[in-house]
Amino acid sequence: MASGFGYQLEEARKLTPGEPSALGPPLVLERGKLVEITVDNQLRQSTSVHWHGMELESYYDGVPGWGANGKELTPVIKPRESFLVRFTPPRAGTFIHLNDEAQISGGLYGPLVVVEPGKKFDPTRDFIFVRAAVDVRDWKGRCS
């Protein structure tokens, strides 16, 4: 990838996919079940992850410098550091996890699927389509 971005998921000591990829595998969660996600920043710059569309405590929402009580502000995740995100998905649906424009254009975003309790995500039947909006000025000279 030209920008060098990509991500992997690690669960039960297994990385998926084997190599980092743009638009990595979906994060599949269950509505009402507490989840803990460790965001491990292996980029050369600070980062964060915003759980777009999810109603979360502002501390875990992924917007650096914001917080509900004014004391506990969401930190930026510095290179080679990690941040533990804890939340309970309040509703089922398909969402996206992403950060800033540079990382989005570089492919560092992906689907977040929240299923109803007892339901399973079936990638052979449940297809995910992710469309990224881009600034048309970025496409000058590339389209005919």
Contacts in CASP RR format, 6 or more apart in sequence:
PFRMAT RR
TARGET T0000
AUTHOR 0000-0000-0000
METHOD contacts of the structure
MODEL  1
MASGFGYQLEEARKLTPGEPSALGPPLVLERGKLVEITVDNQLRQSTSVH
WHGMELESYYDGVPGWGANGKELTPVIKPRESFLVRFTPPRAGTFIHLND
EAQISGGLYGPLVVVEPGKKFDPTRDFIFVRAAVDVRDWKGRCS
1 22 0 8 1.000
1 106 0 8 1.000
1 107 0 8 1.000
2 106 0 8 1.000
3 102 0 8 1.000
3 105 0 8 1.000
3 106 0 8 1.000
3 107 0 8 1.000
4 106 0 8 1.000
5 20 0 8 1.000
5 22 0 8 1.000
5 43 0 8 1.000
5 103 0 8 1.000
5 106 0 8 1.000
5 107 0 8 1.000
5 108 0 8 1.000
6 20 0 8 1.000
6 21 0 8 1.000
6 22 0 8 1.000
6 24 0 8 1.000
6 106 0 8 1.000
6 107 0 8 1.000
6 108 0 8 1.000
7 20 0 8 1.000
7 21 0 8 1.000
7 24 0 8 1.000
7 108 0 8 1.000
7 110 0 8 1.000
8 15 0 8 1.000
8 16 0 8 1.000
8 17 0 8 1.000
8 18 0 8 1.000
8 19 0 8 1.000
8 20 0 8 1.000
8 21 0 8 1.000
8 24 0 8 1.000
9 15 0 8 1.000
9 16 0 8 1.000
9 24 0 8 1.000
9 25 0 8 1.000
9 27 0 8 1.000
10 16 0 8 1.000
16 25 0 8 1.000
17 24 0 8 1.000
17 25 0 8 1.000
22 106 0 8 1.000
22 107 0 8 1.000
22 108 0 8 1.000
23 107 0 8 1.000
23 109 0 8 1.000
23 110 0 8 1.000
23 111 0 8 1.000
23 130 0 8 1.000
24 110 0 8 1.000
26 110 0 8 1.000
26 111 0 8 1.000
26 112 0 8 1.000
26 113 0 8 1.000
26 121 0 8 1.000
26 123 0 8 1.000
26 128 0 8 1.000
27 37 0 8 1.000
27 97 0 8 1.000
27 110 0 8 1.000
27 111 0 8 1.000
27 112 0 8 1.000
27 113 0 8 1.000
28 113 0 8 1.000
28 114 0 8 1.000
28 115 0 8 1.000
28 121 0 8 1.000
29 35 0 8 1.000
29 89 0 8 1.000
29 112 0 8 1.000
29 113 0 8 1.000
29 114 0 8 1.000
29 115 0 8 1.000
30 89 0 8 1.000
30 114 0 8 1.000
30 115 0 8 1.000
30 116 0 8 1.000
30 117 0 8 1.000
30 118 0 8 1.000
30 119 0 8 1.000
31 89 0 8 1.000
31 90 0 8 1.000
31 91 0 8 1.000
31 92 0 8 1.000
31 114 0 8 1.000
31 115 0 8 1.000
31 116 0 8 1.000
31 117 0 8 1.000
32 88 0 8 1.000
32 89 0 8 1.000
32 90 0 8 1.000
32 117 0 8 1.000
33 88 0 8 1.000
33 89 0 8 1.000
33 117 0 8 1.000
34 86 0 8 1.000
34 87 0 8 1.000
34 88 0 8 1.000
35 86 0 8 1.000
35 87 0 8 1.000
35 88 0 8 1.000
35 89 0 8 1.000
36 84 0 8 1.000
36 85 0 8 1.000
36 86 0 8 1.000
37 84 0 8 1.000
37 85 0 8 1.000
37 86 0 8 1.000
38 82 0 8 1.000
38 83 0 8 1.000
38 84 0 8 1.000
38 85 0 8 1.000
39 47 0 8 1.000
39 48 0 8 1.000
39 49 0 8 1.000
39 77 0 8 1.000
39 82 0 8 1.000
39 83 0 8 1.000
39 84 0 8 1.000
39 85 0 8 1.000
40 82 0 8 1.000
41 47 0 8 1.000
41 77 0 8 1.000
41 78 0 8 1.000
41 79 0 8 1.000
41 80 0 8 1.000
41 81 0 8 1.000
41 82 0 8 1.000
41 83 0 8 1.000
42 79 0 8 1.000
42 80 0 8 1.000
43 79 0 8 1.000
44 79 0 8 1.000
45 79 0 8 1.000
46 76 0 8 1.000
46 77 0 8 1.000
46 78 0 8 1.000
46 79 0 8 1.000
47 76 0 8 1.000
47 77 0 8 1.000
47 99 0 8 1.000
47 100 0 8 1.000
47 103 0 8 1.000
48 62 0 8 1.000
48 63 0 8 1.000
48 64 0 8 1.000
48 74 0 8 1.000
48 76 0 8 1.000
48 77 0 8 1.000
48 83 0 8 1.000
48 99 0 8 1.000
49 62 0 8 1.000
49 77 0 8 1.000
49 85 0 8 1.000
49 97 0 8 1.000
49 98 0 8 1.000
49 99 0 8 1.000
50 61 0 8 1.000
50 62 0 8 1.000
50 63 0 8 1.000
50 97 0 8 1.000
50 98 0 8 1.000
50 99 0 8 1.000
51 60 0 8 1.000
51 61 0 8 1.000
51 62 0 8 1.000
51 85 0 8 1.000
51 87 0 8 1.000
51 95 0 8 1.000
51 97 0 8 1.000
51 112 0 8 1.000
52 95 0 8 1.000
52 96 0 8 1.000
52 97 0 8 1.000
52 98 0 8 1.000
52 112 0 8 1.000
53 95 0 8 1.000
53 96 0 8 1.000
54 61 0 8 1.000
54 87 0 8 1.000
54 89 0 8 1.000
54 90 0 8 1.000
54 95 0 8 1.000
54 112 0 8 1.000
54 114 0 8 1.000
55 90 0 8 1.000
55 91 0 8 1.000
56 87 0 8 1.000
57 68 0 8 1.000
57 87 0 8 1.000
58 66 0 8 1.000
58 67 0 8 1.000
58 68 0 8 1.000
58 74 0 8 1.000
59 67 0 8 1.000
59 68 0 8 1.000
59 72 0 8 1.000
59 73 0 8 1.000
59 74 0 8 1.000
60 74 0 8 1.000
60 85 0 8 1.000
60 86 0 8 1.000
60 87 0 8 1.000
61 74 0 8 1.000
62 74 0 8 1.000
62 85 0 8 1.000
63 74 0 8 1.000
64 73 0 8 1.000
64 74 0 8 1.000
64 75 0 8 1.000
64 76 0 8 1.000
65 73 0 8 1.000
65 74 0 8 1.000
65 75 0 8 1.000
65 76 0 8 1.000
66 73 0 8 1.000
66 74 0 8 1.000
67 73 0 8 1.000
67 74 0 8 1.000
75 83 0 8 1.000
77 83 0 8 1.000
89 114 0 8 1.000
91 114 0 8 1.000
92 114 0 8 1.000
92 115 0 8 1.000
92 116 0 8 1.000
92 119 0 8 1.000
93 113 0 8 1.000
93 114 0 8 1.000
93 115 0 8 1.000
94 111 0 8 1.000
94 112 0 8 1.000
94 113 0 8 1.000
94 114 0 8 1.000
94 128 0 8 1.000
95 111 0 8 1.000
95 112 0 8 1.000
95 113 0 8 1.000
95 114 0 8 1.000
96 109 0 8 1.000
96 110 0 8 1.000
96 111 0 8 1.000
96 112 0 8 1.000
96 130 0 8 1.000
97 109 0 8 1.000
97 110 0 8 1.000
97 112 0 8 1.000
98 104 0 8 1.000
98 108 0 8 1.000
98 109 0 8 1.000
98 110 0 8 1.000
99 108 0 8 1.000
99 109 0 8 1.000
103 109 0 8 1.000
104 132 0 8 1.000
105 132 0 8 1.000
105 134 0 8 1.000
105 138 0 8 1.000
107 132 0 8 1.000
109 130 0 8 1.000
109 132 0 8 1.000
110 130 0 8 1.000
111 128 0 8 1.000
111 130 0 8 1.000
113 121 0 8 1.000
113 126 0 8 1.000
113 128 0 8 1.000
115 121 0 8 1.000
END
